[in-house]
Amino acid sequence: VEYAGLVKFDFLGLRTLTIINWALEMINKRRAKNGEPPLDIAAIPLDDKKSFDMLQRSETTAVFQLESRGMKDLIKRLQPDCFEDMIALVALFRPGPLQSGMVDNFIDRKHGREEISYPDVQWQHESLKPVLEPTYGIILYQEQVMQIAQVLSGYTLGGADMLRRAMGKKKPEEMAKQRSVFAEGAEKNGINAELAMKIFDLVEKFAGYGFNKSHSAAYALVSYQTLWLKAHYPAEFMAAVMTADMDNTEKVVGLVDECWRMGLKILPPDINSGLYHFHVNDDGEIVYGIGAIKGVGEGPIEAIIEARNKGGYFRELFDLCARTDTKKLNRRVLEKLIMSGAFDRLGPHRAALMNSLGDALKAADQHAKAEAIGQADMFGVLAEEPEQIEQSYA
């Protein structure tokens, strides 16, 4: 593509953006009830103390890019306290910087255990301070390589980009040419020739590990937004994360453990309060998503919700079977719901429900046939009054 002179675009899907959107939908629903304006995630402050306190404790499970064990270890060592540090965090957590010792230098400089120089104690120039100060004198980003060339040797932006590419590809002929251009430019700017070449060598060394700052900043922003949501709206955020991982039972179990650690309450699956996805009720409790139950698809859940919205809470197993399409909600699905505890709040033991399931399905079939010919239904007479069920969920 490059040889042909064409532009190549990479289009990447990012599940985290969907998680943020789901969380915002729940948050703004609650805020609307409280008469508050909707939350604009793009307008949150980037220096939130509560978020950075959580970050420094490495409580980053479910936080974008920051939840792996290795990243948590790096966070503990670095103790990031500003958004610029988060950008660096993303760039540092790669094999090159980790293996080269760059990470250790960065951490030691941040915490005052190593002198900050621009870029080296022996070979530095004051004009590079504005370029390297955000990274404590470490050449971490590709953009810094370009800025150093512009500041010291008067490179144009296009010329600096050519230098960056040459250093990345390490072509000897191109590097010899760039070294000459760098030296000539530095001389014109009145910079000592030896100093210029020493800095060029340092830039060349670190350029191999350099990361694109704009890429790192974009990822760090999404990381920060998820961190902020976890700190300020933990229930909604964790409900959204668990919804995204519903098809991975092992992952959901780990996230449930994290919710308990955070002091959040999770209600078990329930046919009268559950939705397909995880959600947060008016009491701030997370309601388990019925869609996370293996073997229960979206179609059966939609049938349950539709019947519930139309006729109110289900009174017992027979009532549910009578009011839903048993072609969608077949015996296998109902068994999964019973064993998951989705009927527990309606009274009978799960074993009793399993034993009566066959009778309930037969009765539902008879009910459907009776309705078709206009006969009266006996379910309302035999079951509890709807008001009693509603009070139990109040």
N, C-alpha and C positions, 0 to 999 in steps of 0.2 A: 504494500500500500504506500509506504513512504517513498520507495523507489519510483513509483508511478506518479508521485506528486499529488496523491489523493488525501483527503482528510478522513481519518478513522475516528469513529465515535464509539465509545463503550457505554452501553445502557445497562445499568445495574439495578436490580430490584433490592430494596432495603426494607425488610420486615419491620424493623424498629420504627419506621415512620408510621406504619399501620398501627403499631402498639401505642404510639403517642396519640394518634388520632382517636383510637378507641378510648384511651384514658381521658382525653379532653371531652369527649361526648358525655361520659359519666360525670366528670367534674362540672361541666357547664350545666348539666341537668340539675345538679344539686345547687349550684350557684344561682340558677334562675329561680328555684324554689325559695331561696333565701333573699331574693331581690338584689343579688349581686350581678355585676356585668360579667360577660363571658371572659374566660382566661385566654389571653393571647400568649402562646408559648414563645413567640418571637420577641416579646417585650419583657421577659423576665430578667431581673438583674443578674449580671455575670459575676458578681462578687458576694453571693449569698453565703453568710457564715454557716448557717445550718447545713447547707449542702457540702461545704468544704470540711466541716467537722465530721460529717458522715464519711466523706471520701478519705480523710486522714485515718479514720478507724478501719479502713478497708472494707466497709460494709457495702460492697458493690455488686453483690449477687443480683443478676437481672439488669444491671446497668450496662448499656451498650459499650462494647470494646474493653470493659474494665472488670469483667467477672472471672477471668481465668485465674488459676492459682498463681501462675508466674506473674501476672499483672498485679495481683493483690500484694505479692511480695515486693514488687518494685514500688508500689504506692506506699507501703510501710516505710521503705527506705527513703524515698524521695520526699514524702509529706508535702504534696502540692498544696499551695495556698492561694493560687490565683489562676485565672483562665489561661494565661500564657504558659504556666506550668503544665496544664492539661494538654495543650497543643504539643508541648515537648514530650509529654508522657507517651502519646500515641507514636511519635517519631522514634523515641528511644526503644520502645518494646519491639525490636526486630533483631534478628540474629547478628547482623553486622555490628551495630552499636553495643550489644550485650557482650559479644565476644572480643571486641577490640579494646575494651577498657574505657570507652567513651562514657558509658553510663556511670561508672564509678567516679570519673573525673567530674561529671555534671553534678552528681549528688554531693560530692565533697566540696565543690565550689559553692553550691547553693547554701550549704550549712556551715561555711566558713572554715572548713578543714583544709582547704587548698586555696592558694591565692588566685584571685580572678585576674586574668590577663587577656589582652586582645591582640592575637589569640594565644600567645605563648610568653612565658616570663622573660625569656631571652630575646625573643623576636616579636615585638608588638609595636603598634602605631596608634596614637591617640585618635586618629580619624576613624578608626574601626570600632570605637566604643559604641556609637549609636547603632551600628549594625549587629554587634555581638552581645550587647548588654542583656537583651531579653533571655539569652541562653547562657548567661554567666561566662561569656568568652569562648564557649564551645561552638565550633562550626557544625551546626546540626542540620541546617536546611539548604536545599539547592539554591533557594533565593539568596541566601547569605553569600554563597560562592559568587553569584552574579553581582551582588552589591559590593563585595570586596574589590572585584575587578573594576567596577565603575568608579569607586571612591579612590583607589590607589593609582589606577592606570588609565583612567578616563575612557573606559570602554563605553560604547553605546549599549543600549539595552539589547539590541539584536546581536551585537558582538559578544556581550556577556553570556547570552544564551548559547552561542556557538562554543564558547569556552566551557560552559557547563556540560554540553553534550560531548565535547572532546574528552573531558576528564572522566565522564561516565563510561565512554567506550574504550578509553586507554589506548588510543592509536598513537604509536611512537612518533610518526611523521607529523601528525596534527598537533601533538603535544609540544614538539620542538618548535613548531611555528607559533603556537600560542605563548610559549615561554618567552620568545623573542618579542612578540607584541606587548606582553605584560611588562617586560623590562624597559622597553622604549617608552611606554606610557608612564611608568613610574618615574623614570628619569626626567621626563617633561614636567612632572608634578613636583620635582625637587626631592624625591625620596631616594635615600641611599640605595645603591644597586644591590649590595649584599643583603640588606634588610628585605628588599623587594623580592629577591630570589628565595630567601628563607621562608617568607610568608607564602610565596607561590607554592613551595614544596609542601607546606602545611595544608594549604587549601587543597592541593592535589591529593594528599593523603586522606583528608576527611571527606572529600567529594565522593569517594567510593561508598561512603556510608550515608551520604546526604539524602534527606527525604524531602519531598515536595511539601512546603509549608501550607499551601492553600488546601491540599488534600488533607493534611493532618488537622488543620483548623476546622474544616468542614466536619470531619469525624468527631473532633473534640467537642464541637458545638452540640451535636446530637447526643454525645456521651453526657455532656453537662445537663442538657434538657431532661434526659431520663433520670439523672442523679437528682435534679431539682424536684421532679415529680415524685420520686421515691421519698424524698425528704419531707415534702409538703402535702402530698396527696397519696400516702402509701397504699391505702385500700384500693383506690381506683387504678393506680399504676400496676399493682400486683395482679389485680383482676384482669387487666388488659394483657399482661405478660402471660398469665396462665391460659388465657383464651388462645393466644398465639401458639402455645405449646400443647394444646389439648390432645393432639394425636400421639404424644410422647408421654406415656404414663410415668416412666421413670423420672422424666424432667418435671412433671407436675408434682410428683411426690416431693422432690427436692425443693420446689417453690413453695409448697404447703409448709414444709419445715421452716423455710425462711420467713413465711408469714407469721408462724407461731413465735419465732425468735423476735420478730418485730412487735409482738403483742397484738397482732390483728386476729380477729375472730372469723373463722370460716364455718359457715353453715353447711351441713351435708346436703347431698342431692335431694331435691324435694319436688314432687310433681305439681304442687300448688304454688310454689314460689320460684322454682327454677326456670331459667331460660336456656337457650342453646349454649350461650357463652356464659362465662363468669361475669357477675355484676355485683354492684354494691347497693344494699337496701337503704332505707331511710335512717336506719340506726347505725350506719357506717360499717355494717358487717358484710363480708364477702359471701355471696351465695354461689355455691358450687355449680359450675356449668354442666347441664345434663349431657351436652355434647362430648364431655370428657369421659363418659362411661363407654367403655369398649363394647361395640356391637349395637349401639343405639345411634342411628344416623340422624341426619337433619330432618328428613321427611317425617318420621314418627314424632319427633319433638315439635315440629310445626303443627302436626295434628293435635297434639296435647295442648299447645298454647292456644290454638284456634278454638278448641272446644272450651277451654277454661275462660277465654275472653268472652265467649258467647254465653255460657251458662253459669259462670262463677266457679268457685273452688269445687274440686271433686270431693265427694263425701266418703267414698270408699272404693275398693277395687271394682265392684260390680258397676258402680256409677261411671267410673272412667271407661270401662269396656262398653257400656251402653251408649256413651256420648261420643265415642271416637270411631273412626273407620278401622276395623280390626284387620283389614288388608294391609294397612300401613303400620298398624300397631299390633303385630302378630304375637304369637305365644313366645317366641324366642326373645323378642324385644322386651316384652313384659317381664319375663324371667330376669333379664339383665337389670331392669329397673327395680324389681323387688329385692334382688340380692345386693344391689348397691345401696339400699336403704331409702330409696326415693318415696316409699310408701310408709316409712316408719312412723310418721306423725299422725297417721290415720288410725293407729290402734293395734291391730293384730300382729302377732309375731310373724317374722318373715316365713318361717316354716308353714304356718297356718295359711298365709297368703298363697304360698306355692301350692299347697294342697287344694285350695279352693279356686285356683286359676282356671282349671278346666271347666268347672261349673260356671264361672263368671263369663267365659268366652261363649259357652252354649247359651247362657241367658241373654248375652248381648246379641247373639245371632237371632234368637227368638224375638227379642225386642225390636230389632231391625225389620224383621218380617211383619210383626204386629203393627209397627208404624206405617209400613207400606200399605196395609189394608185398613188403617185408621182405628185400630184397637187401642184401648187405654193402657198406659204404662204403670207397672206396679213398683218401679224402683223408688219413686219419690215417697211412697208410703212406707217402704221398708227401711229406708236410710234415715240418717240424722237430718235435722233441718239445716238448710244452708247457712243460717245465721250462726249456728253452733260452730260450724267449720270456720267461718270467717273470723269469729272471735278468737279462735285458737291461733290465728296468724296475725292478730292485731298487735 
